[in-house]
Amino acid sequence: MTAGTVLNSLLGLAFYVLLARYLGVEKFGYFSYLLGLGIMAAEIGDLGFGSAMLRFGTGEKFSEIFTLTFLARGLVCVGLVLVFSFPAYIFDHQLIYGAEVGGVVLFTYLITQSLVAKQRYGWYAAGNIFGNIFRLGLLALLIFFNLLTPLAATQIYVLGLGLTSLIGLIVIRPKINLRGALALIPEAWQFNKNIALSYGMASIGAKIDIPILYTLAGPAAAGIYSSAQKLVSVLPQVAGAVEGVFATKFSDANTYRQYFYEYLRVVTILCIGVLGAMLFAPIIVPLFFGNKYLDSIGVFQVLLFGIVFFFFSGPPAAAILYRYSKPSCHLFNSALGLGVSLVAYFILIPSLGPTGAGWAFVIASAVVMVANYLWLKFIR
């Protein structure tokens, strides 16, 4: 699964690299702004069902949790259209496409998390890889015919997710169980109520950087920051894939400690590679994005430094959630990370621009990592 995730991430990176090169800094910044709003809305609208799919979908309740999640996603999508319609009408009509992105991301998450719950890791990776290849092909066509715009790029992104979802649906062939879904609501609510708020706040803290940067410093700053962020974006996907493998093994008290330290060893190896990549940033950034993005080098290095703290937060966060079932601790950490992030963004961005957004990520990631280990020690 991890190897497939790395390949998928590299294909995704190739999409953003080509896009950034041909759109230019400001237009790429605007695309990143639209995409960031949509993905943030989707992750807030997840309402904890992504984790619930892993919690309930690995056993006999798959059809029930799939149906319940599908219904919840539908209601959230209606809400997204309503929420995005007002600012789209007042400020920028194209903001409505953020709702489109958010809705498609939500349903794609449903399918991909279903594949993980069923431990169909190969198909999980394959679906994402085919979606990214399809997306790259569409991008190449638009570049060839000189039709590429930020809005067209968002539609390519959506179509790629659509293919990923279609492949996943063919593989899992889910059955709708409305009665079972309704019966599962009380149990799912008990699991989701803290997770929903927790992941919602974590998503705001992780995704609000580009909207704030775009607002405070303009599209060029957003483009510079986003290019560095896209280079780094491979790494959180790898972290998510690793967590997905270990999360299902943490519930067994007899083997938990073994897998926890194995998780730590994997994270340590990954972090050594991340720190090494910082040295090659002056080569990596222009190699991928060209000389127009040289200002991204420092931002890239800062974000890589923050990823180290992010990686080391993985084992205790997974243990808190999947071993000890303490979503309230996860909620506290998410609130803490969001608060620190927002304060840091508004203090650092006006003076440091995109680099300030990067340092805000470092500070928030370090604080959350320390909090995770403190919670783990406290609840054992």
N, C-alpha and C positions, 0 to 999 in steps of 0.2 A: 504493500500500500504506500509506504513512504517513498519508494523509488518512483512509483506512478505519480505521486503528488509532486515530486521534484520536477519530473518531466512536464506535467501539467502546468506547474508554476512557471517554468521556463518558456513554454508556449504562450502563456498569458503575458509574460514579460515581453516577448517578441511583439505581441500585439500593441502593447503600450509604447514600446520603443519606436516602431514604425509610425504609430499615430503621432507621437510627440515630434518626430523628425519632420513629418509632412504638414502638420497643423501649425507648428511654430509655438513659441513659449506662451503667448497670450491666449490663443485659441485652445491650446492644450490645457491651460489653466481653467478656461471656462468649461470644457468637457469634464475635467476632474471635479469641478464644482457641482455640476449637474449629477454626475455619477455618485459623488460623495453624499449628496442630499438623499438620493434614492436608496443607496445601500444603508445609510444610517437609519432611514425610515423603516427599511425592511428588518433590520436587526432589532430595532425597538419593537416593531410589530410582531416579532417572533413570539413574544409573550411566554417565553420559557418552553415552548413546545419542541424546540430542537433538542434540548436535554431530555424532555419527557419521552421523546421518541427512542432515545438510547435507554432510558429507564424502563419503559413498558414494552417497547417494540421488539426486544430481544427474545421474548417468551411467546406465550399463547395469545397475548393481547395486541398483536400487531394490527389486525384489521380495525380494532376499536380505536387505538391511538391514531392510526392513519386517518380514519374517518373524522375523528374529533379535530385533529390538526387541520385537515382540509377545510372543514367548516369554519374554523377559527380564522384561517387564512383568507377565506372569502369575505368574511365580515371586515377584517382588517383592510383589505383592498378597497372596499367601499369607503372606509374611513380615510385612506390615503388620498383618494380622489377628492374628497371634500376638503381635507387639510391643505392640499397643494393648490386647489382651485383659487382660493382667495389671493395668495401672493402672486400667483400666475396672472390673475386678472389685474391686480394693482401694479405690479412691478415689471414682470417679464413673462410673456406668454409661454415661453419655452420651459419654464419651471414645472409645468404640468407633466413634462416627460420624466421628472423625478418620481412621480407617482407610478408611472409605467415601469420604470426600472425597479422600484421598490416591490411592486406586485409580482413581477417575474422572478426577482431574486427570492422572494418568500416561497413561491411554489417550487422553485429549483432546490432550495434548501430542504423542503419537505421530501423531495424524491431522493436527494443525495444522502440525507440523514437516514432515510428508510433503508438504503443500500448498506449503510454502515451498521444499522441495527440488525440487519439480516446477515451481517458479516460477509457481504458480497463485495469485498474490498477491490477485487480485480475489476469488476464492473463499475464500481464507484470511480476508480481512476480512469477507466476506459471512456466512460461517458463524458467526463470533464475534458479528457484529451481530444476526443472527437469534436466536442463543442468548440474547443479552442482552435483546432485546425480549420474548422468551418468558418470561424470568425476571422482567422487570418486570411482565408481565401476571399471572403467578401471584402475585407479591407484592401487587399491587393487589387481587386477589380475596381473599387472606387478610386484608388490612387491612379490606376492606369487610365481611367476615363476622366480624371481630374474633377471628381464629384465629392471629394471628402470634405465634410464640414463637422463641427462639433456635434450637431444634432444627428447627422448621419452616423457618426461614430457610436452614439448611444443606441441607435437602432441595431447596429451590427452586434453590439454587446448583448442586447436583448435576444437577438436571433440565435446567437451562440448558446446562451442559456437554454433557449427553447429546445435546441437539438439535444443538449445534455439531459433535459427532463424527459424528452421522448424516449431516449435510449433507456433511461432508468425505469420508466413506466413499463416498457416492454419486458424488462428483466423481472421486475418484482410482481407485475400483474396484480395490483392490490384489489382486495374485495371491500366493498362498502358495507359497513355494519352499523347502521344508524342507531339501532336499539342498544347495542353494546357500547357505542360511543357515548350516548346519553348516560348510561349507567356508570361509565368511567369518570364522568365529570367531577364528582366529589373527590375521588382519589387523585386525579390529575390536578385539581385545584390546590390540594394540600401540597403537592410537590411543586407546582408552578408558581404559586403566589409570591414567594420570595425570589425565585429564579427569574421570573419575568421582570421584576423591578431591578434586580441585580444586573442581569444582562442588558437591560435597557439602558441603565446608567453607564455600564461599561462600554456599550456601543456608542453612546453619545460622546464619552470621553475619547474613544478611539477614532471616531469618524468626523467629529466636529472641527477638527483642525483645519481642513481645507476651506469649509464655509467661513470660519472666522478669519482665516488668513486672506481669503478672497475679499471679504468685507473690509478688513482693516488695511490691507496692503495692496490690493488690486490683483488683476488676472496674471500679470507677469510673475509676481511673487508666488502665486498659487501654482503656476506652471513650473517654476524652479523647484519648489518644494515637492510637488507631485511627482516630478521625474525621479527625484531621489527616493521618494517613498515607494514608487513602483519597483525600483531596483531591490529595495528591502522587502517588498511584499511577498517575495518567494518564501521568506523565512517564517512569518507567522502561519502560513499555510502548512509548512513542514511541521511546525509546532502543533498545529491542530490535528494533523494526521497522526503524529506520535501520541498525542493525548487520546485520540480515538482508539488507538490500539490498547493503551494501558488502562483507560477508564473502565472498560468492561471486565478487567481482571482485578480491580481494586476492591470489589465487593466481598471477595473471599478473604476472611480474616487469617486463614492459614498461610496464604501465599502473598498477602498484601505487602509485607515488609520486603520480601525478595523483589517484587516488581517495583516497589517504590525506589529502591536503590539502583535497580536496573534503569529505571526512568532517569534518575539523576546522572548516571554514567552517560547515557545517550545525550542528555542535555549538555553535559560538560564537553563532550567531543564537538558538538555543534557550536558551542560558544568559542572554543579554540579557533575553529574555522572562521567564525564571524570576526573575531579580533584580528585575525590575519588579513581578512579582506579590507580592513580599515587602511592598511598600509598601501594597498593597491588602488585606493579610491581615485587618485589623480589619473590613473590609466583606465579604470573601469568606466567612469562616467562619460568622458568624451568618446570612448570606444563605442558605447551603446547609443548615446544621444547626440553626439557631435559637439562642436565647439560653442554652439549657442547656449549650451547648458553647463558651461564651466562653473558658474556660480553654484551649481548643485553639489559640487565636490564636498565642501565643508558640511553641508546639510546631510549628505549621504553618510559621512563619517560619524556625525552626531547620532543619527538614527541607528546606525549599526551598534554604537555603544549602548543605546537604550534597549536594543533587542536582547542584549546579554541579560539584563534584569528581567525582561519579559520571558525569556526562556526558563530562567531559574525559578520563576513564579509557577511554572507549569506543574511540577510534581506536588507541591503542597496544595495548590488550588484544586487539583484533581482528587487528592486524598480527602480534602475537606468536603467536597461535594459527593464523591462516589463511594468513599470508604466510610466516612462518619456521618454522611447525610446531614450536613449543617449548612443549608442554603443561606441561613441568616448571616453566617460569617462571610460568605461570598457577597451577600448584599452589602454588608458594611464596607468591605474592601472596594467594591464597585463605587459606592458613594464617596469613599475617601479618594479613590483615583480620579473620579469625575471632578470633585471639588478642587483638588490640587491642579488638575489639568486646566480647568477654566481660569483659575487665578493666574497660573503661569502663562497661559496664552495672552491674556490681556495685559500682563506686565511686560513680557518679553518680546512679543511680536511688534509693537510700535517702535521699539528701539533696535531690534535685531532682525526683523523681517522673517523670512523663512527659516533662518538658523534658530531664531528664538522659538519657533514652533517645534523644531527638533529638540531643543533643550527642555521644553515643556514635557515632551514625551519621555525624555530620560528621567526627569525628576519624578513624574507620576509613576513610571514603571518601577523605579527604585523604591518608592514609598510603598507601593502595593506589594512588591516582593517581600519586603521586611514584614509587612502586616500579615501576609500569608504564612510565613514561617512562625510568627508569634502565635497566630491562631492555632496552627497545627500543634505546637507545643502545649498550648493551653487546653485543647479539647481531648488530647490523648488520655 
